[in-house]
Amino acid sequence: MNTSGTTAAILLASGFSKRFGERDKLLFPFRGKPLARYALELAAALDLPGGTCYVVSSDAAAALAEDLGGIVVIKNSNAERGLRESVRLGVEAAGQADHYLFFHCDQPFLNGETVRLIVNERGPGLIVEPRSQDRPGNPCLFSRAFREELLSLRDGERPKIIKARHPDAIKSVVIQDPMILRDIDDQETLWDLEGSVYGRK
């Protein structure tokens, strides 16, 4: 376990989801609450080493975090610029944190144990990613060594392009249950999971 360095959580909650039509995916109800609320509650409960949770968000999604402590909301007025704008705003807000942990807000089964497994593998010059069934997932953690690259993503680029440039920096964390990393990209997936037994108490 690596115990050194501060870690900032950056929740990316301001993008458009074309596969959800005109509705905001992150506000779409899933098992009794808006989809983004799962990630927000998880982030608020995290005890990150010396870190803060930042939500880069639209006004609507930001309202979901009003009653949660320990979260700083950053308004993204240029969401049409794509994910790279949310990444930039989050990294700038986090300043010189030692590590940046990026959450997507469409993973309702992600849990604190999985996040801790990722954070515990952090280290200088590393990119930590969870993998299940040999496929990469989120959240991903980038050390400060990649700060400038995160800030200088171009239109249409995502942080995964940085992973492609630095394959030797990647440290994988194997997650046995693929559902933990499952994201919801379209309404059909959401409805299928809504009616499934997975995750029900």
Helices and strands as residue ranges (DSSP letters): E 7-13, G 18-20, G 25-27, E 29-30, E 33-34, H 35-45, E 53-57, H 59-62, G 63-65, E 71-75, G 79-81, H 83-94, E 99-104, H 112-119, E 127-132, E 135-136, E 140-143, G 144-146, H 147-151, H 160-165, G 167-169, E 170-174, G 178-181, H 187-194
